[in-house]
Amino acid sequence: MKNSLPDSIPDLLVVFDGQCILCNRTLQFYLERVAKAEKKDCQNNTGVNGYYTAAQSPWAQRHLPNHILQEAHQAIQTHHNKHWLSGPPALWPLIARMKNPWRLLIILSFLPRPLTRALYRFIARRRYRWFGTQASCSLFELPPGHQLLHH
């Protein structure tokens, strides 16, 4: 896959559907848990631990390939270790950064990929109906070391 990210983007970039209420709330949930996991390392860490952008953001529209933006409306996209991950595989590097007991969800990565993909797609197809949409991405507080790319 073509990677047109600027060289300055670090290992972790999460692209999500900013209009999806489930996506926004899940990202908030993740950030709250990862902040607790990183809290003890904050004084030693001066870099950015993760970047986040809604597929609809001006930044994403300028910097990301069209196929990533299109797929982000169907499934979360994570740029990790110079590769694009989509759907359940995109969640595994995020879950691995969370504080226990949430980190134990990584066990799901050992389930057969067709099963996790089918479950993910089942929820993704119904998320607007079940959880609703919003006109734009929610702006939420990011923990230290994390940055929202919007403009």
N, C-alpha and C positions, 0 to 999 in steps of 0.2 A: 504494500500500500504506500502511496505517496505521503510523505511526511513534510508538510509545509510549515511546520512550527518554527518560530524564530529560535536560534541557538540558545537564547537566554532562558527558555522554558526548561525548568528542571524535570526530573524524573516523573513526577506525578501531576497530571492534568486530568480533571474530571469534567466531562461535558454532559449536561443534563437538560431535560426539557423544562425550561423555566416557566411554562404555562401550566404544568402538571402539579397539582397540589400535593399528591403523593410523593412525587420526586423532590419537591422543595422540603417537605417535612422529613423525608428520609435523609436528605442531606443535612438538615439541621440536627437530627438525631445522631447521625454519624459524627458531625463536628463536635457535639457536646461530649461524646464518648472518647473521641480521639484527643480532645483537649485534656481530659483527665489523665489519659495514658502518657501524654507528652509533658504534663505539668512539671514533673521532677527534672526533665531535661532542658527546660526553657532557659535556665541561666547559662547553659553550655552551648545552646543552639542559637546561632545568629542568622541562619539561612531560612529559606522558605521551605516548609514541609509539604505544601500542596497548593495547587492553583485550581480554581473552580470557575466555570463559566456556563451560562445558559446558552443553548444552541441559538436562541433568538437574539443574543446580545450583539451590539455593534462590534465588539472585539472578535467574537467568534465568526461573525459574518466576514470580517476582513482577513482573518488569519487561518481559518480552518478549511480543509478541503470539503467540497460539496458533499461527497459521499459520507463523511463523518457527520456533517450537519443533518443530512437526511436520516441517517441511522439513529441519531440522538433523539429524534422524535418518537422512535420505537423502542429504544433501549439505551441505557446509560453507556457512555463511551469513556474509557480510561486510557490515557497515554502513559504507559508504564514500561520501563526498560527499553525505550525506543520502539515499542510496538503498540498498536491500537488493540484494545480488548473491548468486547461488546457483550452486553447482557450479563449473565452470571459470572463468566470469567473476569469481567471488569470489576466485579464486587470483591473478589478474593484479595487483591492487594489492599483494598480499603479495610476489609474486615481484619486482616492481619495487623493493622495499625491500631485497632481499638483496644481498650482496656478489658481485661477479663471481668465478667464472664462472657461478654459479647464476642471476644476474640474466638471463643469456642465454636462460633458459627462457621468457622473455617472448615469444620467437619463436613459441611454441605458440599464442599469442593470435591470430596471423595465419592459423592454419588455419581451415577452414570450421567455423563453430559447431556444425553437426550432427555433424561428426566428433569434435570435442573432447567434446561432450556425450555421444555414444554411448560413447566410450572411458571417460569418467568414470563413467557409469552401469554399464558392464560391470564395472568394478572395485568400485564401491560395492555392487552386488548380491552380490558374492562376498567382501567384506572380512571379514565375521565368520567365514566358513568358512575362508578363507585365513590370516587373522591372529589370529582369536579375539576374545574380549570380556573385559572385566574388570568387577568389581562396581561400581566407581566411577572417576571421573577420576583419572589419575595427577597427583600434585602434583610439579611440576618447578620448577627454579630459573628465574626470569625475569630477563632482563637489565635493567640500569637503564633506567628510562623505560617499562617495560611492567608491566601489572598484571593479575592474575587476579581476576575478579569471581566470588566463590563464595557468600558468605553474604548 
